[in-house]
Amino acid sequence: MKLLLDTHTFIWWDSDPAQLSATALAALLDPGNEVWLSIASVWGMVIKADLGKLTLRLPLQDIIQQQQVNGVRILPITLEHTLGVEGLPAIHKDPFDRMLIAQSRVERADLVSADQVIHQNPVRVLW
């Protein structure tokens, strides 16, 4: 199974796995699953950290490198992903979350997220 991490899921997976649901944690620990982190999430975390709205246990680059060693892959933003945002229902206003929804759909990945607004979108969500 291909899993795309929502930003909060990535942060919790790194620093506080107890925040994850049992289903999400089991899926992330399953070596048969591919785990992906979007550049959209990285971008969002950089912005929030710069604004003082996000404090991480280590510099973001170090966390990402550690998670890559653990098998997390980085998903770039492509033209197809960007065009996939077009036509999404206006349920979610956050542009980063809308990109994650589009990427999940294009990549046929389950979006691992506790965000109830994301659950209302036309996307497969695992939580």
N, CA, C and O atoms as a printed pandas DataFrame, in Angstrom:
     atom_number atom_name residue_name chain_id  residue_number  x_coord  y_coord  z_coord
0              1         N          MET        A               1    0.849   -1.168    0.000
1              2        CA          MET        A               1    0.000    0.000    0.000
2              3         C          MET        A               1    0.900    1.239    0.000
3              4         O          MET        A               1    1.946    1.265    0.649
4              5         N          LYS        A               2    0.478    2.240   -0.727
5              6        CA          LYS        A               2    1.199    3.515   -0.793
6              7         C          LYS        A               2    0.527    4.491    0.167
7              8         O          LYS        A               2   -0.678    4.728    0.075
8              9         N          LEU        A               3    1.307    5.055    1.088
9             10        CA          LEU        A               3    0.795    5.966    2.107
10            11         C          LEU        A               3    1.416    7.344    1.931
11            12         O          LEU        A               3    2.636    7.473    1.823
12            13         N          LEU        A               4    0.583    8.361    1.904
13            14        CA          LEU        A               4    1.043    9.743    1.860
14            15         C          LEU        A               4    0.726   10.371    3.213
15            16         O          LEU        A               4   -0.430   10.413    3.633
16            17         N          LEU        A               5    1.762   10.856    3.888
17            18        CA          LEU        A               5    1.595   11.416    5.230
18            19         C          LEU        A               5    1.091   12.846    5.185
19            20         O          LEU        A               5    1.635   13.686    4.468
20            21         N          ASP        A               6    0.049   13.115    5.955
21            22        CA          ASP        A               6   -0.347   14.493    6.203
22            23         C          ASP        A               6    0.751   15.097    7.084
23            24         O          ASP        A               6    1.493   14.365    7.739
24            25         N          THR        A               7    0.853   16.401    7.101
25            26        CA          THR        A               7    1.944   17.059    7.823
26            27         C          THR        A               7    1.941   16.683    9.302
27            28         O          THR        A               7    2.985   16.334    9.852
28            29         N          HIS        A               8    0.782   16.751    9.946
29            30        CA          HIS        A               8    0.745   16.425   11.376
30            31         C          HIS        A               8    1.102   14.957   11.611
31            32         O          HIS        A               8    1.703   14.621   12.631
32            33         N          THR        A               9    0.737   14.090   10.677
33            34        CA          THR        A               9    1.082   12.677   10.811
34            35         C          THR        A               9    2.597   12.496   10.777
35            36         O          THR        A               9    3.151   11.726   11.562
36            37         N          PHE        A              10    3.259   13.201    9.874
37            38        CA          PHE        A              10    4.724   13.127    9.799
38            39         C          PHE        A              10    5.353   13.594   11.110
39            40         O          PHE        A              10    6.269   12.953   11.624
40            41         N          ILE        A              11    4.867   14.697   11.642
41            42        CA          ILE        A              11    5.424   15.240   12.886
42            43         C          ILE        A              11    5.199   14.259   14.034
43            44         O          ILE        A              11    6.113   14.004   14.818
44            45         N          TRP        A              12    3.988   13.709   14.140
45            46        CA          TRP        A              12    3.693   12.760   15.207
46            47         C          TRP        A              12    4.495   11.472   15.031
47            48         O          TRP        A              12    5.002   10.920   16.008
48            49         N          TRP        A              13    4.612   10.995   13.800
49            50        CA          TRP        A              13    5.368    9.778   13.518
50            51         C          TRP        A              13    6.813    9.962   13.988
51            52         O          TRP        A              13    7.434    9.030   14.498
52            53         N          ASP        A              14    7.333   11.162   13.812
53            54        CA          ASP        A              14    8.706   11.435   14.210
54            55         C          ASP        A              14    8.860   11.625   15.713
55            56         O          ASP        A              14    9.787   11.072   16.305
56            57         N          SER        A              15    7.978   12.391   16.345
57            58        CA          SER        A              15    8.236   12.823   17.717
58            59         C          SER        A              15    7.245   12.330   18.763
59            60         O          SER        A              15    7.556   12.366   19.953
60            61         N          ASP        A              16    6.059   11.870   18.357
61            62        CA          ASP        A              16    5.058   11.456   19.339
62            63         C          ASP        A              16    4.107   10.424   18.727
63            64         O          ASP        A              16    2.927   10.711   18.527
64            65         N          PRO        A              17    4.620    9.216   18.427
65            66        CA          PRO        A              17    3.794    8.201   17.761
66            67         C          PRO        A              17    2.515    7.827   18.520
67            68         O          PRO        A              17    1.584    7.281   17.929
68            69         N          ALA        A              18    2.467    8.116   19.822
69            70        CA          ALA        A              18    1.263    7.817   20.596
70            71         C          ALA        A              18    0.062    8.623   20.103
71            72         O          ALA        A              18   -1.083    8.254   20.365
72            73         N          GLN        A              19    0.317    9.724   19.388
73            74        CA          GLN        A              19   -0.768   10.546   18.833
74            75         C          GLN        A              19   -1.433    9.871   17.633
75            76         O          GLN        A              19   -2.545   10.243   17.259
76            77         N          LEU        A              20   -0.771    8.891   17.028
77            78        CA          LEU        A              20   -1.305    8.214   15.847
78            79         C          LEU        A              20   -2.362    7.201   16.259
79            80         O          LEU        A              20   -2.297    6.632   17.348
80            81         N          SER        A              21   -3.325    6.983   15.391
81            82        CA          SER        A              21   -4.308    5.938   15.651
82            83         C          SER        A              21   -3.618    4.584   15.544
83            84         O          SER        A              21   -2.550    4.477   14.942
84            85         N          ALA        A              22   -4.212    3.566   16.117
85            86        CA          ALA        A              22   -3.644    2.215   16.031
86            87         C          ALA        A              22   -3.559    1.771   14.577
87            88         O          ALA        A              22   -2.590    1.123   14.181
88            89         N          THR        A              23   -4.568    2.117   13.779
89            90        CA          THR        A              23   -4.580    1.746   12.360
90            91         C          THR        A              23   -3.448    2.431   11.610
91            92         O          THR        A              23   -2.737    1.789   10.837
92            93         N          ALA        A              24   -3.276    3.731   11.832
93            94        CA          ALA        A              24   -2.216    4.477   11.157
94            95         C          ALA        A              24   -0.842    3.949   11.570
95            96         O          ALA        A              24    0.030    3.757   10.723
96            97         N          LEU        A              25   -0.652    3.719   12.854
97            98        CA          LEU        A              25    0.634    3.234   13.339
98            99         C          LEU        A              25    0.967    1.870   12.746
99           100         O          LEU        A              25    2.100    1.637   12.325
100          101         N          ALA        A              26   -0.005    0.973   12.709
101          102        CA          ALA        A              26    0.221   -0.361   12.133
102          103         C          ALA        A              26    0.603   -0.254   10.660
103          104         O          ALA        A              26    1.498   -0.961   10.197
104          105         N          ALA        A              27   -0.068    0.622    9.927
105          106        CA          ALA        A              27    0.231    0.793    8.500
106          107         C          ALA        A              27    1.635    1.362    8.303
107          108         O          ALA        A              27    2.351    0.941    7.395
108          109         N          LEU        A              28    2.030    2.310    9.142
109          110        CA          LEU        A              28    3.360    2.914    9.024
110          111         C          LEU        A              28    4.467    1.936    9.397
111          112         O          LEU        A              28    5.575    2.019    8.868
112          113         N          LEU        A              29    4.174    1.018   10.299
113          114        CA          LEU        A              29    5.166    0.029   10.717
114          115         C          LEU        A              29    5.247   -1.167    9.774
115          116         O          LEU        A              29    6.192   -1.953    9.851
116          117         N          ASP        A              30    4.276   -1.310    8.896
117          118        CA          ASP        A              30    4.247   -2.451    7.971
118          119         C          ASP        A              30    5.314   -2.253    6.890
119          120         O          ASP        A              30    5.210   -1.325    6.088
120          121         N          PRO        A              31    6.335   -3.113    6.859
121          122        CA          PRO        A              31    7.412   -2.933    5.874
122          123         C          PRO        A              31    6.951   -3.125    4.434
123          124         O          PRO        A              31    7.684   -2.784    3.506
124          125         N          GLY        A              32    5.772   -3.656    4.235
125          126        CA          GLY        A              32    5.234   -3.828    2.888
126          127         C          GLY        A              32    4.640   -2.557    2.307
127          128         O          GLY        A              32    4.332   -2.504    1.116
128          129         N          ASN        A              33    4.478   -1.542    3.128
129          130        CA          ASN        A              33    3.898   -0.280    2.668
130          131         C          ASN        A              33    4.976    0.721    2.299
131          132         O          ASN        A              33    6.044    0.756    2.909
132          133         N          GLU        A              34    4.686    1.536    1.294
133          134        CA          GLU        A              34    5.548    2.657    0.927
134          135         C          GLU        A              34    5.047    3.880    1.683
135          136         O          GLU        A              34    3.847    4.157    1.689
136          137         N          VAL        A              35    5.943    4.603    2.312
137          138        CA          VAL        A              35    5.570    5.798    3.074
138          139         C          VAL        A              35    6.190    7.011    2.393
139          140         O          VAL        A              35    7.399    7.061    2.163
140          141         N          TRP        A              36    5.339    7.993    2.072
141          142        CA          TRP        A              36    5.751    9.171    1.317
142          143         C          TRP        A              36    5.463   10.447    2.102
143          144         O          TRP        A              36    4.461   10.544    2.810
144          145         N          LEU        A              37    6.349   11.414    1.966
145          146        CA          LEU        A              37    6.177   12.764    2.502
146          147         C          LEU        A              37    6.233   13.726    1.330
147          148         O          LEU        A              37    7.186   13.716    0.551
148          149         N          SER        A              38    5.216   14.549    1.210
149          150        CA          SER        A              38    5.145   15.503    0.107
150          151         C          SER        A              38    6.006   16.733    0.369
151          152         O          SER        A              38    6.155   17.188    1.502
152          153         N          ILE        A              39    6.559   17.246   -0.707
153          154        CA          ILE        A              39    7.259   18.534   -0.648
154          155         C          ILE        A              39    6.299   19.618   -0.147
155          156         O          ILE        A              39    6.733   20.585    0.479
156          157         N          ALA        A              40    5.009   19.465   -0.414
157          158        CA          ALA        A              40    4.022   20.434    0.097
158          159         C          ALA        A              40    4.059   20.479    1.624
159          160         O          ALA        A              40    3.966   21.555    2.215
160          161         N          SER        A              41    4.194   19.320    2.262
161          162        CA          SER        A              41    4.279   19.280    3.724
162          163         C          SER        A              41    5.569   19.910    4.213
163          164         O          SER        A              41    5.574   20.650    5.197
164          165         N          VAL        A              42    6.662   19.616    3.523
165          166        CA          VAL        A              42    7.948   20.213    3.900
166          167         C          VAL        A              42    7.850   21.733    3.815
167          168         O          VAL        A              42    8.267   22.446    4.728
168          169         N          TRP        A              43    7.297   22.216    2.714
169          170        CA          TRP        A              43    7.131   23.657    2.507
170          171         C          TRP        A              43    6.287   24.261    3.634
171          172         O          TRP        A              43    6.645   25.292    4.203
172          173         N          GLY        A              44    5.172   23.613    3.947
173          174        CA          GLY        A              44    4.300   24.104    5.014
174          175         C          GLY        A              44    5.003   24.146    6.363
175          176         O          GLY        A              44    4.835   25.098    7.126
176          177         N          MET        A              45    5.801   23.101    6.661
177          178        CA          MET        A              45    6.519   23.078    7.939
178          179         C          MET        A              45    7.570   24.177    8.005
179          180         O          MET        A              45    7.752   24.790    9.057
180          181         N          VAL        A              46    8.261   24.435    6.905
181          182        CA          VAL        A              46    9.259   25.513    6.873
182          183         C          VAL        A              46    8.585   26.849    7.163
183          184         O          VAL        A              46    9.089   27.643    7.958
184          185         N          ILE        A              47    7.457   27.096    6.526
185          186        CA          ILE        A              47    6.736   28.353    6.744
186          187         C          ILE        A              47    6.293   28.480    8.193
187          188         O          ILE        A              47    6.501   29.523    8.814
188          189         N          LYS        A              48    5.676   27.419    8.747
189          190        CA          LYS        A              48    5.198   27.482   10.130
190          191         C          LYS        A              48    6.350   27.642   11.119
191          192         O          LYS        A              48    6.226   28.373   12.101
192          193         N          ALA        A              49    7.452   26.973   10.871
193          194        CA          ALA        A              49    8.609   27.117   11.766
194          195         C          ALA        A              49    9.152   28.536   11.716
195          196         O          ALA        A              49    9.488   29.109   12.752
196          197         N          ASP        A              50    9.240   29.114   10.511
197          198        CA          ASP        A              50    9.725   30.489   10.373
198          199         C          ASP        A              50    8.818   31.493   11.074
199          200         O          ASP        A              50    9.286   32.516   11.574
200          201         N          LEU        A              51    7.516   31.200   11.111
201          202        CA          LEU        A              51    6.554   32.088   11.764
202          203         C          LEU        A              51    6.466   31.850   13.275
203          204         O          LEU        A              51    5.753   32.568   13.977
204          205         N          GLY        A              52    7.186   30.850   13.770
205          206        CA          GLY        A              52    7.137   30.529   15.191
206          207         C          GLY        A              52    5.920   29.720   15.583
207          208         O          GLY        A              52    5.615   29.600   16.770
208          209         N          LYS        A              53    5.214   29.160   14.605
209          210        CA          LYS        A              53    3.998   28.376   14.884
210          211         C          LYS        A              53    4.268   26.877   14.972
211          212         O          LYS        A              53    3.352   26.092   15.214
212          213         N          LEU        A              54    5.524   26.481   14.778
213          214        CA          LEU        A              54    5.882   25.070   14.825
214          215         C          LEU        A              54    7.269   24.939   15.438
215          216         O          LEU        A              54    8.230   25.559   14.981
216          217         N          THR        A              55    7.354   24.127   16.475
217          218        CA          THR        A              55    8.629   23.831   17.100
218          219         C          THR        A              55    8.882   22.341   16.933
219          220         O          THR        A              55    8.049   21.515   17.306
220          221         N          LEU        A              56   10.019   22.009   16.378
221          222        CA          LEU        A              56   10.385   20.619   16.141
222          223         C          LEU        A              56   11.520   20.221   17.072
223          224         O          LEU        A              56   12.228   21.080   17.597
224          225         N          ARG        A              57   11.694   18.918   17.278
225          226        CA          ARG        A              57   12.723   18.419   18.200
226          227         C          ARG        A              57   14.137   18.622   17.664
227          228         O          ARG        A              57   15.098   18.699   18.430
228          229         N          LEU        A              58   14.251   18.709   16.326
229          230        CA          LEU        A              58   15.523   18.922   15.636
230          231         C          LEU        A              58   15.259   19.840   14.445
231          232         O          LEU        A              58   14.100   20.089   14.113
232          233         N          PRO        A              59   16.292   20.343   13.803
233          234        CA          PRO        A              59   16.069   21.066   12.552
234          235         C          PRO        A              59   15.335   20.151   11.554
235          236         O          PRO        A              59   15.593   18.949   11.495
236          237         N          LEU        A              60   14.440   20.730   10.791
237          238        CA          LEU        A              60   13.616   19.957    9.871
238          239         C          LEU        A              60   14.451   19.101    8.926
239          240         O          LEU        A              60   14.111   17.946    8.671
240          241         N          GLN        A              61   15.527   19.651    8.412
241          242        CA          GLN        A              61   16.378   18.890    7.495
242          243         C          GLN        A              61   16.898   17.611    8.152
243          244         O          GLN        A              61   16.964   16.565    7.505
244          245         N          ASP        A              62   17.265   17.688    9.426
245          246        CA          ASP        A              62   17.754   16.506   10.147
246          247         C          ASP        A              62   16.649   15.472   10.331
247          248         O          ASP        A              62   16.877   14.274   10.167
248          249         N          ILE        A              63   15.449   15.943   10.672
249          250        CA          ILE        A              63   14.325   15.018   10.842
250          251         C          ILE        A              63   14.035   14.304    9.529
251          252         O          ILE        A              63   13.843   13.088    9.507
252          253         N          ILE        A              64   14.004   15.053    8.444
253          254        CA          ILE        A              64   13.719   14.451    7.139
254          255         C          ILE        A              64   14.792   13.433    6.782
255          256         O          ILE        A              64   14.477   12.344    6.303
256          257         N          GLN        A              65   16.049   13.774    7.009
257          258        CA          GLN        A              65   17.127   12.829    6.704
258          259         C          GLN        A              65   16.999   11.557    7.535
259          260         O          GLN        A              65   17.198   10.460    7.013
260          261         N          GLN        A              66   16.670   11.684    8.818
261          262        CA          GLN        A              66   16.486   10.508    9.670
262          263         C          GLN        A              66   15.329    9.650    9.158
263          264         O          GLN        A              66   15.428    8.424    9.105
264          265         N          GLN        A              67   14.236   10.308    8.783
265          266        CA          GLN        A              67   13.076    9.553    8.305
266          267         C          GLN        A              67   13.354    8.901    6.951
267          268         O          GLN        A              67   12.829    7.824    6.668
268          269         N          GLN        A              68   14.163    9.534    6.122
269          270        CA          GLN        A              68   14.532    8.913    4.845
270          271         C          GLN        A              68   15.355    7.650    5.090
271          272         O          GLN        A              68   15.183    6.655    4.385
272          273         N          VAL        A              69   16.238    7.679    6.070
273          274        CA          VAL        A              69   16.994    6.479    6.439
274          275         C          VAL        A              69   16.025    5.384    6.872
275          276         O          VAL        A              69   16.272    4.203    6.628
276          277         N          ASN        A              70   14.928    5.769    7.510
277          278        CA          ASN        A              70   13.909    4.818    7.957
278          279         C          ASN        A              70   12.946    4.414    6.841
279          280         O          ASN        A              70   12.006    3.658    7.084
280          281         N          GLY        A              71   13.165    4.903    5.633
281          282        CA          GLY        A              71   12.355    4.464    4.498
282          283         C          GLY        A              71   11.336    5.449    3.973
283          284         O          GLY        A              71   10.674    5.165    2.975
284          285         N          VAL        A              72   11.184    6.608    4.616
285          286        CA          VAL        A              72   10.237    7.600    4.111
286          287         C          VAL        A              72   10.797    8.191    2.819
287          288         O          VAL        A              72   11.962    8.583    2.749
288          289         N          ARG        A              73    9.946    8.243    1.808
289          290        CA          ARG        A              73   10.342    8.783    0.498
290          291         C          ARG        A              73    9.752   10.176    0.325
291          292         O          ARG        A              73    8.715   10.498    0.906
292          293         N          ILE        A              74   10.414   10.990   -0.469
293          294        CA          ILE        A              74    9.964   12.359   -0.722
294          295         C          ILE        A              74    9.204   12.400   -2.039
295          296         O          ILE        A              74    9.689   11.929   -3.067
296          297         N          LEU        A              75    8.000   12.973   -1.992
297          298        CA          LEU        A              75    7.152   13.099   -3.178
298          299         C          LEU        A              75    7.227   14.538   -3.689
299          300         O          LEU        A              75    6.775   15.461   -3.010
300          301         N          PRO        A              76    7.798   14.735   -4.882
301          302        CA          PRO        A              76    7.838   16.094   -5.445
302          303         C          PRO        A              76    6.439   16.529   -5.871
303          304         O          PRO        A              76    5.515   15.718   -5.933
304          305         N          ILE        A              77    6.302   17.792   -6.156
305          306        CA          ILE        A              77    5.047   18.313   -6.711
306          307         C          ILE        A              77    5.222   18.401   -8.218
307          308         O          ILE        A              77    6.120   19.082   -8.711
308          309         N          THR        A              78    4.362   17.711   -8.936
309          310        CA          THR        A              78    4.429   17.698  -10.396
310          311         C          THR        A              78    3.298   18.522  -10.999
311          312         O          THR        A              78    2.384   18.959  -10.299
312          313         N          LEU        A              79    3.376   18.722  -12.296
313          314        CA          LEU        A              79    2.304   19.416  -13.003
314          315         C          LEU        A              79    0.985   18.661  -12.839
315          316         O          LEU        A              79   -0.062   19.273  -12.630
316          317         N          GLU        A              80    1.038   17.343  -12.933
317          318        CA          GLU        A              80   -0.185   16.544  -12.785
318          319         C          GLU        A              80   -0.801   16.734  -11.398
319          320         O          GLU        A              80   -2.022   16.822  -11.266
320          321         N          HIS        A              81    0.035   16.798  -10.376
321          322        CA          HIS        A              81   -0.469   17.045   -9.016
322          323         C          HIS        A              81   -1.131   18.414   -8.937
323          324         O          HIS        A              81   -2.220   18.561   -8.382
324          325         N          THR        A              82   -0.454   19.417   -9.503
325          326        CA          THR        A              82   -0.969   20.782   -9.448
326          327         C          THR        A              82   -2.303   20.891  -10.174
327          328         O          THR        A              82   -3.238   21.515   -9.674
328          329         N          LEU        A              83   -2.388   20.289  -11.340
329          330        CA          LEU        A              83   -3.655   20.306  -12.078
330          331         C          LEU        A              83   -4.726   19.493  -11.369
331          332         O          LEU        A              83   -5.916   19.730  -11.571
332          333         N          GLY        A              84   -4.323   18.545  -10.548
333          334        CA          GLY        A              84   -5.271   17.741   -9.790
334          335         C          GLY        A              84   -6.022   18.519   -8.727
335          336         O          GLY        A              84   -7.059   18.066   -8.243
336          337         N          VAL        A              85   -5.514   19.680   -8.361
337          338        CA          VAL        A              85   -6.217   20.533   -7.393
338          339         C          VAL        A              85   -7.474   21.123   -8.026
339          340         O          VAL        A              85   -8.476   21.354   -7.349
340          341         N          GLU        A              86   -7.406   21.362   -9.330
341          342        CA          GLU        A              86   -8.543   21.937  -10.042
342          343         C          GLU        A              86   -9.753   21.015   -9.915
343          344         O          GLU        A              86   -9.658   19.807  -10.134
344          345         N          GLY        A              87  -10.859   21.592   -9.567
345          346        CA          GLY        A              87  -12.096   20.827   -9.478
346          347         C          GLY        A              87  -12.340   20.150   -8.148
347          348         O          GLY        A              87  -13.395   19.549   -7.945
348          349         N          LEU        A              88  -11.366   20.238   -7.219
349          350        CA          LEU        A              88  -11.633   19.679   -5.892
350          351         C          LEU        A              88  -12.738   20.499   -5.233
351          352         O          LEU        A              88  -12.795   21.715   -5.415
352          353         N          PRO        A              89  -13.613   19.849   -4.473
353          354        CA          PRO        A              89  -14.647   20.625   -3.783
354          355         C          PRO        A              89  -14.017   21.640   -2.835
355          356         O          PRO        A              89  -12.922   21.421   -2.316
356          357         N          ALA        A              90  -14.704   22.732   -2.618
357          358        CA          ALA        A              90  -14.175   23.819   -1.788
358          359         C          ALA        A              90  -14.367   23.533   -0.300
359          360         O          ALA        A              90  -14.634   24.443    0.484
360          361         N          ILE        A              91  -14.232   22.278    0.076
361          362        CA          ILE        A              91  -14.387   21.882    1.483
362          363         C          ILE        A              91  -13.205   22.375    2.303
363          364         O          ILE        A              91  -13.368   22.902    3.404
364          365         N          HIS        A              92  -12.027   22.195    1.753
365          366        CA          HIS        A              92  -10.800   22.553    2.469
366          367         C          HIS        A              92  -10.179   23.770    1.801
367          368         O          HIS        A              92   -9.954   23.769    0.591
368          369         N          LYS        A              93   -9.906   24.794    2.572
369          370        CA          LYS        A              93   -9.359   26.042    2.031
370          371         C          LYS        A              93   -7.831   26.071    2.054
371          372         O          LYS        A              93   -7.224   26.850    1.320
372          373         N          ASP        A              94   -7.196   25.233    2.887
373          374        CA          ASP        A              94   -5.740   25.248    3.023
374          375         C          ASP        A              94   -5.090   24.737    1.736
375          376         O          ASP        A              94   -5.324   23.596    1.339
376          377         N          PRO        A              95   -4.272   25.574    1.079
377          378        CA          PRO        A              95   -3.688   25.152   -0.204
378          379         C          PRO        A              95   -2.741   23.957   -0.073
379          380         O          PRO        A              95   -2.620   23.165   -1.008
380          381         N          PHE        A              96   -2.075   23.818    1.059
381          382        CA          PHE        A              96   -1.179   22.681    1.255
382          383         C          PHE        A              96   -1.980   21.390    1.376
383          384         O          PHE        A              96   -1.608   20.369    0.798
384          385         N          ASP        A              97   -3.073   21.433    2.122
385          386        CA          ASP        A              97   -3.922   20.250    2.248
386          387         C          ASP        A              97   -4.595   19.906    0.926
387          388         O          ASP        A              97   -4.761   18.731    0.598
388          389         N          ARG        A              98   -4.975   20.909    0.180
389          390        CA          ARG        A              98   -5.567   20.643   -1.140
390          391         C          ARG        A              98   -4.552   19.958   -2.057
391          392         O          ARG        A              98   -4.915   19.079   -2.838
392          393         N          MET        A              99   -3.286   20.357   -1.962
393          394        CA          MET        A              99   -2.250   19.697   -2.752
394          395         C          MET        A              99   -2.086   18.247   -2.308
395          396         O          MET        A              99   -1.956   17.355   -3.147
396          397         N          LEU        A             100   -2.092   18.003   -0.997
397          398        CA          LEU        A             100   -1.964   16.631   -0.509
398          399         C          LEU        A             100   -3.125   15.764   -0.999
399          400         O          LEU        A             100   -2.930   14.603   -1.359
400          401         N          ILE        A             101   -4.312   16.325   -1.011
401          402        CA          ILE        A             101   -5.478   15.589   -1.513
402          403         C          ILE        A             101   -5.282   15.252   -2.985
403          404         O          ILE        A             101   -5.509   14.117   -3.405
404          405         N          ALA        A             102   -4.860   16.243   -3.766
405          406        CA          ALA        A             102   -4.631   16.009   -5.200
406          407         C          ALA        A             102   -3.527   14.983   -5.410
407          408         O          ALA        A             102   -3.667   14.091   -6.247
408          409         N          GLN        A             103   -2.441   15.093   -4.669
409          410        CA          GLN        A             103   -1.347   14.133   -4.812
410          411         C          GLN        A             103   -1.797   12.721   -4.447
411          412         O          GLN        A             103   -1.440   11.753   -5.117
412          413         N          SER        A             104   -2.571   12.617   -3.396
413          414        CA          SER        A             104   -3.069   11.312   -2.984
414          415         C          SER        A             104   -3.909   10.677   -4.088
415          416         O          SER        A             104   -3.786    9.484   -4.368
416          417         N          ARG        A             105   -4.750   11.474   -4.701
417          418        CA          ARG        A             105   -5.602   10.968   -5.780
418          419         C          ARG        A             105   -4.773   10.573   -7.005
419          420         O          ARG        A             105   -4.960    9.490   -7.561
420          421         N          VAL        A             106   -3.861   11.449   -7.423
421          422        CA          VAL        A             106   -3.040   11.178   -8.606
422          423         C          VAL        A             106   -2.162    9.952   -8.388
423          424         O          VAL        A             106   -2.019    9.116   -9.281
424          425         N          GLU        A             107   -1.580    9.848   -7.212
425          426        CA          GLU        A             107   -0.646    8.757   -6.898
426          427         C          GLU        A             107   -1.340    7.478   -6.441
427          428         O          GLU        A             107   -0.695    6.449   -6.239
428          429         N          ARG        A             108   -2.657    7.553   -6.282
429          430        CA          ARG        A             108   -3.436    6.418   -5.774
430          431         C          ARG        A             108   -2.881    5.940   -4.428
431          432         O          ARG        A             108   -2.671    4.749   -4.198
432          433         N          ALA        A             109   -2.657    6.910   -3.565
433          434        CA          ALA        A             109   -2.119    6.643   -2.233
434          435         C          ALA        A             109   -3.192    6.933   -1.195
435          436         O          ALA        A             109   -4.053    7.789   -1.397
436          437         N          ASP        A             110   -3.129    6.219   -0.096
437          438        CA          ASP        A             110   -3.992    6.537    1.034
438          439         C          ASP        A             110   -3.358    7.707    1.779
439          440         O          ASP        A             110   -2.165    7.684    2.079
440          441         N          LEU        A             111   -4.151    8.723    2.074
441          442        CA          LEU        A             111   -3.667    9.886    2.810
442          443         C          LEU        A             111   -3.833    9.589    4.301
443          444         O          LEU        A             111   -4.951    9.388    4.776
444          445         N          VAL        A             112   -2.737    9.561    5.023
445          446        CA          VAL        A             112   -2.762    9.232    6.448
446          447         C          VAL        A             112   -2.964   10.531    7.217
447          448         O          VAL        A             112   -2.048   11.342    7.355
448          449         N          SER        A             113   -4.201   10.710    7.720
449          450        CA          SER        A             113   -4.559   11.989    8.322
450          451         C          SER        A             113   -5.676   11.849    9.344
451          452         O          SER        A             113   -6.618   11.079    9.162
452          453         N          ALA        A             114   -5.546   12.615   10.426
453          454        CA          ALA        A             114   -6.606   12.710   11.428
454          455         C          ALA        A             114   -7.526   13.898   11.158
455          456         O          ALA        A             114   -8.529   14.068   11.850
456          457         N          ASP        A             115   -7.203   14.711   10.173
457          458        CA          ASP        A             115   -7.943   15.936    9.857
458          459         C          ASP        A             115   -9.335   15.573    9.338
459          460         O          ASP        A             115   -9.475   15.018    8.248
460          461         N          GLN        A             116  -10.346   15.889   10.119
461          462        CA          GLN        A             116  -11.721   15.527    9.755
462          463         C          GLN        A             116  -12.211   16.246    8.503
463          464         O          GLN        A             116  -13.090   15.741    7.805
464          465         N          VAL        A             117  -11.657   17.414    8.214
465          466        CA          VAL        A             117  -12.042   18.117    6.982
466          467         C          VAL        A             117  -11.518   17.340    5.770
467          468         O          VAL        A             117  -12.208   17.233    4.756
468          469         N          ILE        A             118  -10.313   16.806    5.871
469          470        CA          ILE        A             118   -9.772   16.003    4.775
470          471         C          ILE        A             118  -10.646   14.776    4.548
471          472         O          ILE        A             118  -10.845   14.359    3.407
472          473         N          HIS        A             119  -11.163   14.203    5.612
473          474        CA          HIS        A             119  -12.015   13.013    5.509
474          475         C          HIS        A             119  -13.280   13.291    4.694
475          476         O          HIS        A             119  -13.903   12.354    4.195
476          477         N          GLN        A             120  -13.665   14.538    4.554
477          478        CA          GLN        A             120  -14.869   14.905    3.797
478          479         C          GLN        A             120  -14.602   15.050    2.305
479          480         O          GLN        A             120  -15.535   15.275    1.534
480          481         N          ASN        A             121  -13.360   14.927    1.891
481          482        CA          ASN        A             121  -12.972   15.094    0.498
482          483         C          ASN        A             121  -12.991   13.765   -0.249
483          484         O          ASN        A             121  -12.987   12.697    0.364
484          485         N          PRO        A             122  -13.011   13.841   -1.583
485          486        CA          PRO        A             122  -13.007   12.615   -2.379
486          487         C          PRO        A             122  -11.608   12.005   -2.470
487          488         O          PRO        A             122  -10.958   12.061   -3.514
488          489         N          VAL        A             123  -11.159   11.422   -1.355
489          490        CA          VAL        A             123   -9.816   10.854   -1.273
490          491         C          VAL        A             123   -9.858    9.695   -0.287
491          492         O          VAL        A             123  -10.640    9.708    0.664
492          493         N          ARG        A             124   -9.016    8.697   -0.518
493          494        CA          ARG        A             124   -8.926    7.579    0.429
494          495         C          ARG        A             124   -8.095    8.038    1.617
495          496         O          ARG        A             124   -6.944    8.445    1.454
496          497         N          VAL        A             125   -8.668    7.976    2.801
497          498        CA          VAL        A             125   -7.991    8.414    4.013
498          499         C          VAL        A             125   -7.827    7.208    4.933
499          500         O          VAL        A             125   -8.743    6.404    5.104
500          501         N          LEU        A             126   -6.661    7.107    5.506
501          502        CA          LEU        A             126   -6.397    6.065    6.482
502          503         C          LEU        A             126   -6.153    6.731    7.822
503          504         O          LEU        A             126   -5.285    7.595    7.940
504          505         N          TRP        A             127   -6.908    6.338    8.823
505          506        CA          TRP        A             127   -6.656    6.805   10.176
506          507         C          TRP        A             127   -7.215    5.811   11.151
507          508         O          TRP        A             127   -7.112    6.009   12.361
